[in-house]
Amino acid sequence: MDLDREKLSIIASAMEEAGQLAFEKQKQIHRSFKQDGSVITEADIAISRRITALIRKLFPQAGILSEEELLPPREDAEWTFVLDPIDGTDVYSQGLPTFAVSLGILDSEHRPVGAYIAAPRFGVASQSLFIRMDPGTEPLANGQRIGLSGDKDTVTEITMGSKAYRYLDFSRFSAKTRILGSTILHLLTLVLFPAMEGSIVFPCYAWDIASSHAVLRHFGMDLCYGDGTLFSYTDEMVFGRQPFRSALYAGTDKVREELIRTLPERRS
């Protein structure tokens, strides 16, 4: 059964408002830490509660996977909403601009098919960015269709996380790298900026990648492991809240092959 587009419009509006809420709170935000050492703020919690409550109301049969709330898994759900209230909480809590409020949608086979991403301080020739992609539709950036530009098969500039030195061998790599602090935005840059062709994601969770992954797949890009195997969302990730355990390479087939060759994972 398809998701109701009018209800999805309500979700989209709520996500855009959540981005504005995060923006307004950022200056006075208080930084604290979870048991695993990761950063959390009151904005993370407030946004998670607001969005999950709305999803429950509008789509009561859907599954919800949220970073900040331990919700019962719905293994029979036709759709699963995957929420990261603030992706890039560390940079957000320090007042930096590259954070995003992210909601992805997985179908019954755990394929990423929908995206709602609010990045209120990360505009492309504007002061903010909002991505909307309902399942089965074209992705929109601030209401306009996204058009790819640049050569997406040649590696000249990529994005990656700040802990890359722990995972990768840089001895054969000569292209430029960018580090933004948000995995969602790292992946999204591949379709927004002409000179960005690839990204490398380090071990994290479904909510850190699902929305941008959906947008990448729309444009024929994907994620794979270091052996070339395409990434997929396992039951352990979706129902068990487990992370994936090794680096993921993002881009077109050619870019992923080149990144695996020039930036292999370090041998343990």
C-alpha positions as CSV (number, residue, x, y, z in Angstrom):
1,M,0.0,0.0,0.0
2,D,1.3,3.4,-1.0
3,L,1.9,6.1,1.7
4,D,-0.7,8.9,1.6
5,R,0.9,11.9,-0.1
6,E,-1.1,14.4,2.0
7,K,0.1,12.8,5.2
8,L,3.6,12.8,3.8
9,S,3.3,16.6,3.2
10,I,2.5,17.0,6.9
11,I,5.6,15.0,7.8
12,A,7.7,17.1,5.4
13,S,6.4,20.3,7.0
14,A,7.1,19.0,10.5
15,M,10.7,18.1,9.4
16,E,11.3,21.5,8.0
17,E,9.9,23.0,11.2
18,A,12.2,20.7,13.2
19,G,15.2,22.1,11.3
20,Q,14.1,25.6,12.3
21,L,13.7,24.5,15.9
22,A,17.2,23.1,15.9
23,F,18.5,26.4,14.4
24,E,16.7,28.5,17.0
25,K,18.0,26.4,19.9
26,Q,21.6,26.1,18.7
27,K,22.9,29.2,20.3
28,Q,21.8,28.2,23.8
29,I,22.2,24.5,23.5
30,H,23.7,22.4,26.4
31,R,26.1,19.6,25.5
32,S,25.9,16.3,27.4
33,F,26.9,12.7,26.7
34,K,25.3,9.3,26.4
35,Q,26.8,6.2,28.0
36,D,28.7,5.3,24.8
37,G,30.3,8.8,24.9
38,S,28.4,10.3,22.0
39,V,27.0,13.8,22.3
40,I,23.3,14.5,22.9
41,T,21.4,17.7,23.4
42,E,17.9,18.7,24.4
43,A,17.1,19.5,20.8
44,D,17.8,15.9,19.8
45,I,15.2,14.7,22.4
46,A,12.6,17.3,21.6
47,I,12.7,16.7,17.9
48,S,12.6,12.9,18.2
49,R,9.5,13.1,20.4
50,R,7.8,15.5,18.1
51,I,8.4,13.6,14.9
52,T,7.9,10.1,16.3
53,A,4.5,11.2,17.8
54,L,3.4,12.6,14.4
55,I,4.4,9.4,12.5
56,R,2.5,7.3,15.0
57,K,-0.6,9.4,14.6
58,L,-0.4,9.6,10.7
59,F,1.0,6.1,10.0
60,P,0.1,3.9,13.0
61,Q,1.0,0.7,11.2
62,A,4.5,1.9,10.2
63,G,7.7,1.0,12.0
64,I,9.9,3.7,13.5
65,L,13.6,3.5,14.2
66,S,14.9,6.6,16.0
67,E,18.3,7.2,17.4
68,E,17.1,8.8,20.6
69,E,14.1,6.6,21.5
70,L,14.0,2.9,22.1
71,L,10.7,2.0,20.3
72,P,9.4,-1.5,19.8
73,P,10.3,-2.9,16.4
74,R,7.6,-3.6,13.8
75,E,8.9,-6.6,11.9
76,D,5.7,-6.8,9.8
77,A,5.7,-3.1,8.8
78,E,5.4,-2.3,5.1
79,W,7.3,1.0,5.8
80,T,9.8,1.9,8.4
81,F,10.6,5.6,9.2
82,V,14.3,6.0,10.2
83,L,14.9,9.2,12.2
84,D,18.1,11.0,13.2
85,P,16.8,14.1,15.1
86,I,20.2,15.8,14.6
87,D,22.9,14.2,12.5
88,G,26.1,15.9,13.4
89,T,25.2,16.5,17.1
90,D,28.8,17.1,18.0
91,V,29.3,19.9,15.5
92,Y,25.8,21.2,16.3
93,S,26.5,21.4,20.0
94,Q,29.7,23.5,19.2
95,G,27.7,26.0,17.1
96,L,29.0,24.8,13.7
97,P,26.6,24.9,10.7
98,T,26.9,21.5,9.2
99,F,24.2,19.5,10.9
100,A,20.9,18.0,9.6
101,V,17.6,16.8,10.8
102,S,17.1,13.5,8.9
103,L,14.2,11.2,8.2
104,G,14.5,8.3,5.8
105,I,11.9,5.7,4.7
106,L,12.7,2.0,4.2
107,D,10.2,-0.2,2.3
108,S,9.3,-3.8,3.4
109,E,12.5,-5.1,1.9
110,H,14.6,-2.5,3.8
111,R,15.4,-0.5,0.7
112,P,15.8,3.3,1.2
113,V,13.0,4.9,-0.8
114,G,12.2,8.2,0.9
115,A,14.0,11.2,2.4
116,Y,13.3,14.4,4.4
117,I,16.4,16.3,5.3
118,A,16.4,19.8,6.9
119,A,19.8,21.5,7.1
120,P,18.9,25.0,8.1
121,R,22.5,26.4,8.0
122,F,23.6,24.5,4.9
123,G,22.1,26.2,1.9
124,V,23.1,25.8,-1.7
125,A,23.0,29.4,-2.9
126,S,20.5,30.0,-0.1
127,Q,20.4,30.2,3.6
128,S,19.0,26.8,4.3
129,L,18.4,23.4,2.6
130,F,15.4,21.2,2.7
131,I,15.3,17.9,0.8
132,R,12.0,16.1,0.1
133,M,11.7,12.8,-1.7
134,D,8.5,10.9,-1.2
135,P,8.7,7.2,-2.2
136,G,8.5,6.9,-6.0
137,T,9.0,10.6,-6.7
138,E,11.8,12.9,-7.8
139,P,13.9,14.4,-5.0
140,L,13.5,18.1,-4.5
141,A,15.9,20.7,-2.9
142,N,14.0,23.7,-1.6
143,G,11.1,22.7,-3.9
144,Q,13.2,22.4,-7.0
145,R,14.2,19.3,-8.9
146,I,17.9,18.3,-8.3
147,G,19.9,18.2,-11.5
148,L,23.3,16.5,-11.4
149,S,26.2,18.3,-12.8
150,G,29.9,17.5,-13.1
151,D,31.7,14.2,-13.9
152,K,30.5,11.8,-11.3
153,D,32.7,9.0,-12.5
154,T,36.1,10.7,-11.8
155,V,37.4,11.1,-8.3
156,T,38.7,14.6,-7.6
157,E,37.0,15.5,-4.3
158,I,35.3,13.4,-1.6
159,T,33.8,13.7,1.8
160,M,34.5,11.5,4.8
161,G,34.3,11.4,8.6
162,S,36.9,12.9,10.9
163,K,38.2,9.5,12.1
164,A,39.3,8.4,8.6
165,Y,42.9,8.0,9.8
166,R,41.8,5.1,12.0
167,Y,40.3,3.1,9.2
168,L,42.0,3.9,5.9
169,D,45.4,3.7,4.2
170,F,46.0,7.1,2.5
171,S,49.4,6.2,0.9
172,R,47.9,6.0,-2.7
173,F,45.2,8.7,-2.4
174,S,45.8,12.1,-4.0
175,A,42.3,13.7,-4.3
176,K,40.9,16.4,-2.0
177,T,38.9,15.5,1.1
178,R,36.2,17.5,2.9
179,I,35.0,16.8,6.5
180,L,31.7,18.4,7.5
181,G,30.7,16.5,10.7
182,S,27.4,15.1,9.4
183,T,27.3,11.7,7.6
184,I,23.9,12.7,6.1
185,L,25.4,15.8,4.5
186,H,28.6,13.9,3.5
187,L,26.5,11.6,1.3
188,L,24.2,14.4,0.1
189,T,27.0,16.5,-1.3
190,L,27.4,13.9,-4.1
191,V,24.2,15.1,-5.7
192,L,24.3,18.8,-4.7
193,F,27.8,19.9,-5.7
194,P,29.5,19.3,-9.1
195,A,33.0,18.7,-7.7
196,M,32.0,16.1,-5.1
197,E,32.1,12.6,-6.5
198,G,32.4,10.2,-3.6
199,S,32.2,9.7,0.1
200,I,33.4,7.2,2.7
201,V,31.2,6.4,5.7
202,F,32.7,4.8,8.8
203,P,30.8,2.4,11.2
204,C,27.6,3.9,12.3
205,Y,23.8,3.2,12.3
206,A,20.9,3.1,9.8
207,W,19.7,6.5,10.9
208,D,23.0,8.1,10.0
209,I,22.7,7.2,6.3
210,A,19.1,6.1,5.3
211,S,17.7,9.4,4.0
212,S,20.8,10.4,1.9
213,H,21.2,6.8,0.7
214,A,17.7,7.0,-0.7
215,V,18.6,10.2,-2.7
216,L,21.9,8.6,-4.0
217,R,20.1,5.5,-5.2
218,H,17.6,7.7,-7.2
219,F,20.6,9.0,-9.1
220,G,22.2,5.6,-9.8
221,M,24.7,5.8,-6.9
222,D,25.0,3.4,-4.0
223,L,27.0,2.3,-1.0
224,C,29.3,-0.8,-0.9
225,Y,31.8,-2.5,1.4
226,G,35.5,-2.7,0.8
227,D,35.1,-6.0,-1.1
228,G,32.6,-4.4,-3.5
229,T,29.5,-6.0,-2.0
230,L,26.6,-3.6,-2.1
231,F,25.4,-2.4,1.3
232,S,21.9,-3.5,2.6
233,Y,20.0,-2.9,5.8
234,T,19.9,-6.1,7.8
235,D,17.3,-7.0,10.4
236,E,20.0,-6.5,13.0
237,M,20.4,-2.9,11.9
238,V,16.7,-2.1,11.6
239,F,15.1,-4.2,14.4
240,G,18.2,-4.7,16.6
241,R,19.6,-1.1,16.3
242,Q,23.0,-2.6,15.5
243,P,25.7,-0.6,13.6
244,F,27.5,-1.9,10.5
245,R,31.1,-2.8,11.3
246,S,33.3,-1.6,8.4
247,A,33.7,1.4,6.1
248,L,31.2,2.0,3.2
249,Y,32.2,3.6,-0.1
250,A,29.7,5.9,-1.8
251,G,29.3,7.0,-5.4
252,T,28.9,5.6,-8.9
253,D,30.2,2.1,-9.7
254,K,33.4,3.6,-11.1
255,V,33.9,5.9,-8.1
256,R,33.4,3.2,-5.6
257,E,35.9,1.0,-7.4
258,E,38.5,3.8,-7.5
259,L,38.0,4.6,-3.8
260,I,38.4,1.0,-2.8
261,R,41.6,0.8,-4.8
262,T,43.2,4.1,-3.6
263,L,41.7,4.2,0.0
264,P,41.7,0.6,1.2
265,E,40.8,-0.1,4.8
266,R,43.8,-0.6,7.1
267,R,44.7,-4.1,7.9
268,S,44.3,-5.0,11.5
